[in-house]
Amino acid sequence: MTSSALEEIQSLELRIRQLKEDAVLELKEKLVAARRTVSDLEKEIEELTGHAAPTGAIRIRRESIPDEDLKRKILEVFAANGTHGMNAKRIADAVGQAPLRVRDFLTKNPKVLKRQGKGAGTKFFLP
């Protein structure tokens, strides 16, 4: 009795695995079909407008630099054109780093620049 129950359990487990594999294959087929549909729609947009449809944002890879070098570059940027203050995005563009990297650095090192304002309107000045 126990051996037949064990065999039945094993056959049911095998059936469950097979059903899961079938479900995954079905989802993959749906994904391929959806991608084809998107591609066809992008082609239609291109034909109607004459411009290629946007394919998504391109992620810009920036070289990582240590905090000491970042501090030096920020101070150079401020020496050149920071008399009226700059926000983190302008600093980041001038330094060649991501704005989030600059904001994190300035948060960790509050004595490097003087902060004025809050939120999106925050400007930084030389101390």
C-alpha positions in Angstrom: 0.0 0.0 0.0 2.8 2.5 0.9 4.8 1.7 -2.3 1.8 2.4 -4.5 1.1 5.6 -2.6 4.8 6.6 -3.1 4.6 5.8 -6.8 1.4 7.9 -7.1 3.1 10.8 -5.3 6.1 10.6 -7.6 3.9 10.5 -10.7 1.9 13.5 -9.4 5.1 15.4 -8.7 6.3 14.6 -12.2 3.0 15.8 -13.6 3.3 19.1 -11.6 6.8 19.7 -13.0 5.6 19.0 -16.5 2.7 21.4 -16.1 5.0 24.1 -14.7 7.4 23.6 -17.7 4.4 23.9 -20.1 3.2 27.1 -18.4 6.7 28.6 -18.7 6.9 27.7 -22.4 3.4 29.2 -23.0 4.5 32.4 -21.3 7.7 32.6 -23.3 5.6 32.1 -26.5 3.3 35.0 -25.4 6.3 37.1 -24.7 7.7 36.5 -28.2 4.4 37.3 -29.7 4.1 40.5 -27.7 7.6 41.5 -28.8 6.7 40.9 -32.5 3.6 43.1 -32.0 5.7 45.9 -30.5 8.2 45.6 -33.3 5.4 45.8 -35.9 3.9 48.9 -34.2 7.3 50.6 -34.1 7.6 49.9 -37.8 4.2 51.5 -38.4 5.2 54.6 -36.4 8.4 54.9 -38.4 6.5 54.6 -41.7 4.0 57.2 -40.6 6.3 59.7 -39.1 9.6 59.0 -40.9 11.4 58.8 -37.6 12.5 55.8 -35.7 10.6 55.0 -32.6 12.5 55.5 -29.3 13.9 52.2 -28.1 14.5 53.3 -24.5 16.9 55.4 -22.5 20.6 54.8 -23.0 22.5 54.4 -19.8 25.6 56.4 -19.7 28.5 54.7 -18.0 30.8 57.0 -16.1 34.2 56.3 -14.8 34.2 55.9 -11.0 36.5 58.2 -9.2 37.6 58.4 -5.5 36.2 61.1 -3.2 39.4 63.0 -3.1 39.5 63.4 -6.9 35.8 64.4 -7.0 36.4 67.0 -4.3 39.3 68.5 -6.4 37.2 68.5 -9.6 34.2 70.2 -7.8 36.4 72.9 -6.4 38.0 73.5 -9.8 34.5 73.9 -11.4 33.5 76.3 -8.6 36.7 78.3 -9.1 36.0 78.6 -12.8 32.3 79.5 -12.8 30.6 79.0 -9.4 30.4 82.6 -8.2 26.6 82.6 -8.3 26.2 79.1 -7.0 25.4 75.9 -8.8 22.9 73.0 -8.3 24.0 69.4 -8.1 23.0 68.6 -11.7 25.2 71.5 -13.1 28.1 70.4 -10.9 27.7 66.8 -12.1 27.6 67.8 -15.7 30.7 69.9 -15.3 32.6 67.1 -13.4 31.4 64.2 -15.6 29.7 62.3 -12.9 26.1 61.3 -12.1 24.1 63.9 -10.1 23.3 61.3 -7.5 27.0 60.7 -7.0 27.6 64.4 -6.4 24.6 64.7 -4.1 25.8 61.7 -2.0 29.3 63.2 -1.9 28.1 66.6 -0.7 25.9 65.0 1.9 28.8 62.9 3.3 31.1 66.0 3.2 29.1 69.0 4.3 32.1 71.2 4.8 33.2 71.1 1.1 30.4 73.4 -0.1 27.9 75.6 1.6 24.3 74.4 1.0 21.5 76.9 0.5 17.8 75.8 0.0 16.0 72.5 0.2 14.9 70.0 -2.3 15.1 70.7 -6.0 16.0 74.3 -5.4 19.2 73.5 -3.5 22.2 75.5 -4.6 25.8 75.1 -3.5 28.3 77.8 -2.8 32.0 78.0 -1.8 32.2 78.3 2.0 
